Structure formats: structure tokens, C-alpha cells
Amino acid sequence: MNFANELINWYQKNKRSLPWRNTKKPYKIWLSEIILQQTRVDQGKSYYLKFEKEFPTVSSLAKADEQKVLNMWQGLGYYSRARNLKKAADQVISDFNGVFPTDYKELLKLKGVGKYTAAAVASFSKNERVPVVDGNVYRVISRYLNIDEPINTPKSYKIFSEAALELMENCRPDEFNQAIMEFGALHCTPTNPKCNECPLSYNCTALALNIVKDLPVKKKKSKVKERFFNFIITNNASGFAIEKRNQKGIWQNLYQFPMIETSNHKHEFSELKKLIETDDRFENHKVRQVTQIGSDRKHLLSHQRIWARFYEVEFDEETNNQKKLVRTKSLEHYPIPRLIERFVEEEAPHYLK
């Protein structure tokens, strides 16, 4: 059998039972694909079921408040996906009369939908003949055909999508696309691929050349930016203070404890005390005491490494700056970054629980 037939035959015998594979509805397929970006299937499954239950249709998602969507997304990270989820749902209502598009080119008009997601929705919902190209597909094709073009260069998508389209031949696009992604996820894995029991081994170029471990090729990544966050926790009769992160970038529209970013964490408490006292969010009140809670915490993002410290701060006077800070006695109804969520779960003061 040829590549496509062998692949689909393997898929029919080995595929996982996943809820989004039981539908042809483009909205639900799109929902699963957005959730699964940068997310493991076992983690994403519970979020998909939660979102599907809360927002069974695109109109119900469009009617939702963004903060509720962010709250439900909490723990998945990369919150721009959640914001784009809401914006795309709004687009479907305003630009497509509430009918979720299934055409590849139309899908690309939705906020947060790139070539991979558009291809997945178009092929899975209506069998449009477009290849999906994700990390799993890059790996399978690079090994099978011995393509050494780095997969993170601008021209790699065109090379690999053309190769996938050729390998697809005359089979059903939805089956082929599902099969090649599943094969990469379960069989032709990044480490310890099952070459000895591979149905494609007889014609795999990388296996014949003994270079499986060398493919796919990746261009060296840019340097990771180091950032140092100091979170300030204040508590009084009206609760503790939080602020909304309005600036663009990481955690936009999420809530956090008031934060002061510094160039490093080599400062003395006296230096931090001065930074707090001269910050108008704290009404320029004098600091009585600063106590670090727990140890430094590391949080990794795609191009950033965040080092975080959490401080409990007592002032000589009570601070209630409602213009810049929000006072609350519970974080339950506020979407917060995973970094802060873990801190609260593991070692926060009792009044934050």
C-alpha cells in the first residue's frame, strides 16, 4: 500500500477516542483546535468539555463576557487564545450572520485562526482538500522524505504543506489529516519513535539513512528574555488589592497583585521599600514591614523567563486607592495568570484562599 493508505489503516486501528472527533460541526472543531494549541491533549480535553457545555453554540460564546471566558481558560496559559476565541465568535455573528464558516479562506479571516487551524476546520468539517501542518506533521514528513529545511523558517510551511498534499493523493482529506497528526503524536514521536514496528519503515528515508533522531531540523531560537516581577500583597478590612493588567503583551486583561518590575532581584528590602513608597498606587504611604512569602518562583513562557517574588507589605496607614487598584476578599471571580494561581494554591496567606 502507498503512504496514505498505510497511514489511514494504522489510524483506524490505533486512534484515540476524543470528543471532538465525533462531530462535523465547524464551531466545535474550531473550539477544540484553539484549546489544543500549546496544550497537551489530556489537559485540553477537560477544558473542551467545559467550554462545550457552557457555550454549546458560537452565539452563546459571543454573548459571554470576556472576563468569564478568561476565568474558564485559567490554567491553560497563552491567554491571547482566549481573547481571540471571544473575538472570533463575535466576528462569526457580525460578519457571517451567525453561521460558522467552513471554507479555508473564509476561516483565515477569523481572529486567532492561522493556516493550520483553518485547514483543520475546513478538512474535518467539510472535507476541503487542504493539508494540516503542525509539529507532528512536520516530524513525520521530514523523516519520511528526509526534508532538512528547518521547520521554524518562513518558507518551511509551503514546503511541507505541498509535500503533505502530494502524499494525501486521492484519499479523504479529513481521514488523512487526522491520521498523520495522530501518527506523529503516538508513533513517530520526537524521542523513541517506534521504528521497529512502523508500517512506513520500508520506505522511510530517515530510517534507511539512520538519521531519524536528526529530523526535523529546527533553526536556533532567539535568546529568552529574563524578567523580574515583584508582587505586592496588602491586606486590610476591605480585603487585599489586585489590579487589571491592561497593557498589551502577556496576561493582558488578567488580574494580578500589584506588581513592580525590576531589572534583577539583587535589590535589598530597603530598595524595594522605597519603590513601593514612591508608587502612587499605594498613595505614597510609608511601609512598616516587607516580608517575602516563600521562595523565588520561575515561570516559563515561549520567549520569556519570569522570576517572581511575592511580598506581604504592611503600611503605616490603610491604603484604598480605588482609581488604580481593586479591593476584594476573593479571587474566585477574577481571571488570574497560572503563576499567581499556583502561588495561591501552594503558599499564599490564609486570607487569599
C-alpha positions in Angstrom: 0.0 0.0 0.0 1.1 3.6 -0.5 1.8 6.1 2.3 -1.7 7.5 2.7 -3.4 4.0 2.7 -0.8 2.6 5.2 -1.3 5.7 7.4 -5.1 5.6 7.4 -5.0 1.8 8.1 -2.8 2.4 11.1 -5.1 5.2 12.3 -8.3 3.1 12.2 -6.6 0.6 14.4 -4.8 2.9 16.9 -6.7 6.3 17.1 -7.7 7.7 20.4 -11.3 8.3 21.3 -11.6 12.1 21.6 -14.8 14.1 21.9 -14.1 16.5 19.0 -13.7 13.6 16.6 -17.4 12.7 17.0 -18.6 15.9 15.2 -18.6 17.6 11.9 -19.7 20.9 13.3 -17.1 23.5 12.5 -17.7 25.5 15.7 -16.8 22.6 17.9 -13.9 21.5 15.8 -12.5 25.1 15.9 -13.1 25.2 19.7 -11.0 22.1 20.1 -8.2 23.3 17.9 -7.8 26.6 19.7 -7.8 24.9 23.1 -5.2 22.3 21.9 -2.7 24.9 20.7 0.3 24.7 23.0 -1.7 22.3 25.2 -1.4 18.5 25.8 -4.5 16.5 24.7 -5.1 15.1 28.2 -5.2 18.6 29.6 -7.1 20.1 26.8 -9.9 17.5 26.8 -11.3 18.7 30.1 -11.3 22.3 29.0 -13.0 21.4 25.7 -15.8 19.6 27.6 -16.2 22.5 29.9 -16.4 25.1 27.1 -18.7 22.9 25.0 -21.1 22.6 27.9 -21.0 26.3 28.9 -21.0 27.6 25.3 -22.7 24.9 23.1 -23.1 27.3 20.1 -21.0 30.2 18.7 -23.7 32.6 19.6 -23.6 31.6 23.3 -19.9 32.3 23.2 -20.3 35.6 21.5 -22.8 36.7 24.2 -20.4 35.8 27.0 -18.4 38.4 28.9 -14.7 38.3 28.1 -13.8 38.0 31.8 -15.9 34.9 32.1 -14.1 33.3 29.1 -10.8 34.2 30.7 -11.9 32.7 34.0 -12.8 29.5 32.3 -9.5 29.5 30.4 -7.5 29.9 33.6 -4.7 27.3 33.9 -4.2 26.9 30.1 -1.8 29.8 29.7 -1.3 31.8 26.5 -4.4 33.9 27.3 -4.4 35.6 23.9 -6.0 32.4 22.6 -9.0 33.0 25.0 -9.3 36.7 24.0 -9.2 35.7 20.3 -11.7 32.9 20.9 -14.2 35.6 22.0 -13.3 38.0 19.2 -13.7 35.3 16.6 -17.1 34.3 17.9 -18.1 38.0 17.7 -16.9 38.0 14.1 -19.0 35.0 13.2 -22.1 36.8 14.4 -21.3 40.1 12.8 -19.6 39.1 9.6 -21.1 35.6 8.8 -24.6 36.1 10.1 -24.0 33.6 12.9 -23.1 30.7 10.6 -19.6 29.4 11.3 -17.6 29.3 8.1 -16.2 26.0 6.7 -14.2 27.4 3.8 -10.4 27.6 4.3 -10.1 31.2 3.0 -13.1 32.4 5.0 -11.8 30.8 8.2 -8.5 32.7 7.8 -10.4 35.9 8.4 -11.3 34.9 12.0 -9.2 36.4 14.8 -6.6 33.9 16.0 -7.1 31.4 13.2 -3.9 30.6 11.2 -3.3 28.3 8.3 -3.1 25.1 10.5 -6.4 25.8 12.3 -8.2 26.9 9.1 -7.1 23.7 7.4 -8.2 21.5 10.3 -11.6 23.0 10.5 -12.1 23.1 6.7 -10.9 19.5 6.2 -12.6 17.9 9.2 -16.0 19.7 8.8 -16.5 19.5 5.0 -13.5 17.6 3.6 -11.9 20.5 1.8 -8.6 19.3 0.3 -6.2 21.3 2.4 -3.3 19.7 4.4 -2.9 20.4 8.1 0.7 21.1 9.1 1.5 21.0 12.8 4.5 19.8 14.8 3.5 16.2 14.4 3.1 16.5 10.6 6.5 18.3 10.2 8.1 15.4 12.1 6.5 12.6 10.1 7.1 14.1 6.7 10.6 15.4 7.4 11.6 11.8 8.4 9.8 10.0 5.7 11.1 12.2 2.9 14.3 13.4 4.5 13.5 17.1 4.3 16.1 19.0 6.2 14.6 22.5 5.8 14.3 24.0 9.4 10.7 23.8 10.4 10.7 27.2 12.0 11.6 29.2 8.9 9.1 31.3 6.9 9.4 29.0 3.8 9.0 25.7 5.7 5.2 25.8 5.7 5.0 25.9 2.0 7.5 23.1 1.5 5.8 20.8 4.0 2.2 21.6 3.0 3.0 20.8 -0.6 4.6 17.5 0.4 1.6 16.7 2.6 -0.8 17.5 -0.3 1.1 15.2 -2.6 1.2 12.4 0.0 -2.6 12.8 0.5 -3.2 11.6 -3.1 -6.8 10.6 -3.6 -7.8 9.7 -0.1 -10.3 11.6 2.1 -8.6 14.8 3.5 -10.3 14.5 6.9 -9.0 11.0 7.4 -5.6 11.7 6.1 -5.1 14.8 8.2 -6.4 13.1 11.4 -4.2 10.1 10.7 -0.9 11.9 10.1 -1.3 14.0 13.2 -2.2 11.0 15.3 0.7 9.0 13.9 3.2 11.8 14.8 1.7 12.1 18.3 1.6 8.4 19.2 4.1 6.5 16.9 6.6 8.8 15.1 7.3 10.6 18.3 10.1 13.2 19.0 12.1 10.7 21.1 12.0 6.9 20.9 9.8 6.6 17.8 8.6 3.1 17.2 10.6 2.5 14.0 10.8 -1.3 14.6 7.1 -1.7 14.3 6.4 1.2 11.8 4.1 0.4 8.8 6.0 3.1 6.8 9.5 1.8 7.7 10.0 0.1 4.4 10.1 3.4 2.6 11.2 5.9 5.3 14.3 7.7 4.1 15.5 8.8 7.5 15.4 5.3 8.8 17.3 4.0 5.8 20.0 6.7 6.4 19.9 6.2 10.2 19.2 9.9 10.8 15.7 9.6 12.4 17.0 11.4 15.6 18.3 14.3 13.5 14.9 15.2 12.0 13.1 17.5 11.9 15.6 20.3 11.9 15.0 23.5 13.9 16.7 26.8 13.5 18.3 28.1 16.7 15.8 30.1 18.7 16.3 33.7 19.8 17.5 34.4 23.3 15.0 34.1 26.0 14.2 37.4 27.8 14.7 37.4 31.6 12.1 39.4 33.6 11.9 40.0 37.4 8.4 40.6 38.9 7.8 41.7 42.5 4.2 41.1 43.5 2.9 43.2 46.5 0.2 41.7 48.7 -1.6 44.1 51.0 -4.5 43.2 53.3 -6.9 45.3 55.4 -10.5 45.3 56.4 -11.7 45.8 52.9 -9.7 42.9 51.5 -6.5 42.7 49.5 -5.5 44.7 46.4 -5.4 43.5 42.8 -5.0 45.3 39.5 -6.1 44.6 35.9 -3.2 44.1 33.5 -4.3 46.4 30.7 -1.1 46.7 28.7 -0.5 44.6 25.6 1.6 41.5 26.0 1.5 38.6 28.4 -1.6 38.3 30.7 -3.5 41.2 29.0 -6.8 41.8 30.8 -6.0 39.3 33.6 -5.8 40.3 37.2 -2.7 40.2 39.4 -1.4 41.5 42.7 0.1 45.0 42.2 3.5 44.3 40.6 6.7 46.2 40.3 9.1 45.0 37.7 12.9 45.4 38.3 16.0 44.7 36.2 17.0 41.9 38.6 16.3 40.5 42.1 19.6 41.7 43.7 17.9 44.6 45.4 17.8 44.9 49.2 14.5 45.2 51.0 15.2 48.9 51.6 15.4 49.5 47.9 12.1 47.6 47.3 10.6 49.6 50.2 11.5 52.8 48.5 10.0 51.7 45.2 6.7 50.8 47.0 6.5 54.1 48.9 7.1 56.2 45.8 4.5 54.3 43.8 1.2 56.3 43.6 -0.8 53.1 43.6 0.0 52.9 47.3 -0.8 56.6 47.9 2.8 57.2 48.8 2.2 55.8 52.3 5.2 54.7 54.5 5.9 51.0 54.6 6.1 49.5 58.0 7.2 46.0 57.1 8.0 43.9 54.0 8.1 40.1 54.2 8.8 37.8 51.3 6.4 34.9 51.1 8.0 31.6 50.1 10.9 31.3 47.7 11.5 32.8 44.2 9.3 31.3 41.6 10.1 30.6 37.9 7.6 30.8 35.2 8.5 29.9 31.6 6.8 31.4 28.5 7.8 30.9 24.9 10.3 33.8 24.7 10.4 34.9 28.3 11.6 33.5 31.7 9.8 35.2 34.6 11.3 35.2 38.1 8.7 36.2 40.6 8.8 37.2 44.2 5.7 37.7 46.4 5.9 40.1 49.3 3.4 40.8 52.1 3.5 44.5 52.8 2.2 46.4 55.8 1.7 50.2 55.7 1.6 52.7 58.5 -1.8 53.9 57.1 -4.5 51.9 55.3 -4.3 52.2 51.5 -7.6 52.2 49.5 -6.6 53.6 46.1 -9.7 52.7 44.1 -8.6 54.5 41.0 -5.7 52.1 40.3 -6.4 49.1 42.5 -9.3 46.9 43.2 -10.1 45.7 46.7 -11.5 42.2 47.0 -11.8 39.4 49.5 -11.8 36.6 46.9 -10.0 35.9 43.6 -12.8 33.5 42.6 -14.4 35.8 40.0 -11.2 37.2 38.6 -9.2 35.6 35.8 -5.6 35.4 37.0 -2.3 34.1 35.5 -1.3 30.5 36.2 1.8 31.8 38.1 -0.4 33.5 40.6 -2.9 30.7 40.8 -0.1 28.3 41.7 1.2 30.7 44.4 -2.2 30.9 45.9 -2.7 27.1 45.9 0.7 26.4 47.4 1.8 29.1 49.9 -0.4 32.1 50.0 -1.6 33.7 53.2 -4.8 32.2 54.6 -6.9 35.3 53.6 -6.2 34.6 49.9 -7.6 31.0 49.9 
